[in-house]
């Protein structure tokens, strides 16, 4: 009995030790199957325009010279070799899932978005309609999430009336709604709705 108790104590100590060591590591990949890791796109913890986190409407700076690129690393140099100079660079943002500080490059002509964490390449993929919308119009004044249960059981026509727009796609899934306002911005009353980063509805109040 004493030997079993000692063995249990040693095993528990080892598990606790490993857990403490791994808790300090940042999450770079999501494991989707045994021994298979997939890079994933980071989303911002704060995606609305305000005067504390995102203090300017524009989310990206246009890059006209390589000298504008900061905190260069081997991974960033490798991306430059493959794609050349990015068209736009987003202000570093805090990721909602991991809390990491993310650098994001946009290759608008190639429709490619690249993300780095600590200078390491963590995501490279096709620009979404949400990326394109943010690049064109900047951060919204407000953001809302609408759960999928709001649309379950409704016909496509009913969903269209709920969303107040035309050409609604992706019924029965959760939505993210961006609201723009502000005098003299040209964006007053614009409401954009996204599903899986695809634009499903765009309306403007008169």
Buried (B, 14 or more C-beta within 10 A) or exposed (E): EEEEEEEEEEEEEEEEEEEEEEEEEEEBEEEEEEEEEEBBBBBBBBBBBEEEBBEEBBBBEEBEEEEEBEEEBEBBEEBBEEBEBBBBBBBEBBBEEBEBBBBBBBBBEEEBBBBBBBEBBBBBBEBBBBBBBBBEBBBBBEBEEBEEEBBEEBEEEEBBEBBEBEEBEBBBBBBBBBBBBEEEEEBEEBBBBBBBBEBBBBEEEE
